[in-house]
């Protein structure tokens, strides 16, 4: 019992003795540190958000996870991240739904359909014309069992509140073009959710 107590103490010390580095305005180039959402920027984006246009809708759920391990070749650190899932309904027909994956412990956090930890502010190419206090959240996107060769899809979120109504502006796009292998017909040429801009409203 005494030995178990000592091990727990050592583990706690190891976790909480990590040097804390703010995520905002820091690249992930240090090893054995904790990249923390020091300014609680992630909290402004978490929750359930919904875009509606007639009987077409996009629902996105974003969640914050603290102090997650990240191992890269020759590098190891902890980081706060945001994970997410989505449901897209087009003309009353459900095209894709990954919300249930948020209830699962995926092998890697980067297996979730929406994931990332990049907070963007003024001075970034993603934030041209942003005010001093403006922040955007840049996340990776994937769709289970659907890959489009060449595409590197990303979702950029920005708060766009209107009075007391909390809103998120979403830009969904790819940063690289699709390519076709000669003589091979690609299985997919697009994702279930169309690229474009969406205005989502915070749900109760």
Secondary structure, DSSP 8 states (H G I E B T S, - for coil): -HHHHHHHHHHHHHHHTSEEEESTT--S--SSEEEE-TT--GGGT-EEEEEEETTEEEEEEEEEEEEEEEEETTEEEEEEEEEEEEEEEETTEEEEE-GGGGGS--SSGGGSSEEEEEEE-TTSGGGTT--TT--EEEEEE-BTTB--TT--EEEEEEE--BTTB-EEEEEEEESS-----TT---S-SS-SS-SEEEEEEE--
